[in-house]
Amino acid sequence: MHYLDYAATTPVPPEVAREMLAVLTEEFGNPSAQYELGRAAMIRLDRDRETVAGALGCRPEQLFFTSCGTEGDNWAIRAALHQNRRVGRHIVTTAVEHSAVLQCVKALEQEGYAVSYLKPDSTGHITAEQVSAALREDTALVSVMLVNNETGARLPVEEIAALLADRPALLHTDAVQGFLKVPFTAGSLGADYITLSAHKIGGPKGIGALYIGGRAKNTLPLLYGGGQEAGLRPGTEATAQIAGFAKAAALRRQCLEETWRHLADCRAYAVERLGEIPDLCFVGRGDAPHILSVSLPGYPSQNIVSELSGKGICISAGSACHRGRVSHVLSAMGLDKKTAAGTVRVSFGPETTREDIDQLASALLEHRRTRFPML
Ligand code: PLP
């Protein structure tokens, strides 16, 4: 198999799986329990929180485990609006956010919030000036992602944070695709809320984290229940998933520079090999090293994906979350219909080899040679 869809999800390395197995079968105590097994689980939980917080460059008490990135995004948005309820009911976001943000703010529109959706340029970029122009007296929240999951565009979150420093609007950034892929820390970004998800960095699915810091205070609990996660996100902690998240973050951190170099090499090699395919064009200006978006205009991406799947090559059409619908990101970038419909996303991870990319290049070339384009 040639897996080239690391932006959708990643395999869990054996070291991570082993760590999780130990927690599931041996260190399985409930961290709230008062006997030794429980206390050991609590000690481990604290250590795992420190590890993930260390990778983000924040204090452990600023990091709250969630069930996924989607939950982190929804919670951050609701919490920021609750804190700023007296500021107003206007939200600034972008038209290229992940559905976890877009669908959440769409639901808020139904509740009476006004939302400004910033449009990207043709490369998928948004500027801090656009954010500045959209701000209003009653803007309570700005939510701008760090790295786009379809194009790999890295958005200027630091500049936006600086812009908001003397304004009441709080800043949320979805850093699910940026965490341990592009250099940043909670401090360098300056956002009040930062969403993470484990399964994009070699951790298990079903676990994420939300950083709550900066100007965020008196956070609205996501759920009501026991006192876990400082009473803000109660529920017995998912200790095995958390252990997997921490181990994955630690492993990535150990060889960060090396992994970045490897991802950048993979991307450069893919640009070279795919660039040899007649009519193929590159979509957007991906800054992140692990994502490359390309199009064979006129060749529907669904057909490309399924034909390549038959050859054991896994890539996705635009974004894995869209399942056949035209991507909102590509339409917002103003791509013509044929180019948008022919766009596929290729994404790389530490395990990617040149052989994977060679196989992809020949399969795409073969597709282009043997199929008729749509007129
Ligand atoms: N945000 C971005 C940018 C993503 O790419 C994803 C996953 O594809 C998510 C949020 C959602 O994360 P999760 O799958 O953990 O809910």
Residues whose N, C-alpha, C, O or C-beta is under 5 A from the ligand:
A	BS01	PLP	A7 A8 C68 G69 T70 H98 A100 V147 N149 D174 V176 Q177 S197
